[in-house]
Amino acid sequence: QKRIVDFVKAQLAPLAELEARGDWYALERGLSALRRKLAGVPAFDEKDAAWQAAFKAEPAKTAIRQGAVFQQLREAAARGPSRQLAKEVEAFAQQAGDTLYGREARGLLQTLQK
């Protein structure tokens, strides 16, 4: 029993780091992947329920939407830069402001403009 709890805690630790960083999109995706393996384990289910509630409230709700948009922009950038993509990334960065995804978008924009 203790080993199971320790294992679950070790699996959840990287997700807690994402939460602390404000990367709610990656947290939601990582939690979804873990849910397939750990659902039904009380130590996991408790934290899962808490995060599910957090996902429905601000700031997580907005951050998840921003993260999804930023992921699409990042995938488009991986296919190759374009002037139109740079404009989209710039607009997203302005809209996202001083959030994690806004800062990431400004970094992506710099690489697109090189």
SVG drawing of the C-alpha trace seen along z (x, -y; Angstrom):
<svg xmlns="http://www.w3.org/2000/svg" viewBox="-16 -43 34 45">
<polyline fill="none" stroke="black" stroke-width="0.4" points="0.0,0.0 2.8,-2.4 4.7,-1.6 1.6,-2.4 1.1,-5.7 4.8,-6.5 4.6,-5.5 1.5,-7.8 3.2,-10.7 6.2,-10.2 4.0,-10.2 2.1,-13.3 5.2,-15.4 6.0,-16.6 2.3,-17.6 2.5,-19.6 5.5,-21.4 3.4,-22.2 0.7,-23.6 3.2,-25.8 4.6,-27.0 1.1,-27.9 1.2,-25.4 -2.4,-24.2 -2.6,-22.9 0.3,-20.5 -1.0,-19.6 -4.4,-18.6 -2.8,-16.5 -0.4,-14.8 -3.2,-14.1 -5.3,-12.6 -2.5,-10.2 -1.9,-9.2 -5.6,-8.7 -5.6,-5.7 -3.0,-4.0 -3.8,-5.2 -7.6,-5.7 -9.1,-3.9 -6.0,-4.4 -7.3,-6.7 -4.1,-8.8 -4.5,-9.6 -8.2,-10.0 -8.1,-12.6 -5.6,-14.8 -7.3,-14.1 -10.6,-15.4 -9.0,-18.5 -7.3,-19.3 -10.6,-18.6 -12.3,-21.2 -9.4,-23.7 -9.7,-23.2 -13.2,-24.6 -12.2,-27.8 -10.0,-30.7 -7.1,-31.1 -6.8,-27.5 -9.8,-27.7 -8.3,-30.5 -4.8,-29.0 -6.0,-25.7 -7.6,-27.5 -4.4,-29.6 -2.2,-26.5 -4.3,-24.8 -4.0,-27.7 -0.3,-28.1 0.3,-24.4 -1.3,-24.8 0.9,-27.8 4.0,-25.8 3.0,-22.9 2.6,-25.3 6.0,-26.9 7.5,-23.4 6.2,-22.9 8.0,-26.1 7.9,-29.8 5.8,-32.3 4.9,-36.0 1.3,-35.1 2.2,-32.7 4.5,-35.4 1.5,-37.8 -0.7,-35.2 1.9,-34.5 2.4,-38.2 -1.4,-38.7 -1.6,-35.7 1.3,-37.0 -0.4,-40.4 -3.7,-38.8 -2.1,-36.4 -0.2,-39.2 2.2,-38.3 1.1,-34.7 3.2,-31.7 1.9,-31.2 2.3,-34.9 6.0,-34.7 6.4,-31.5 4.8,-33.0 7.1,-36.0 10.0,-33.6 8.5,-31.7 8.1,-34.9 11.7,-35.8 12.7,-32.5 10.2,-33.0 11.7,-36.4 15.2,-35.2"/>
</svg>
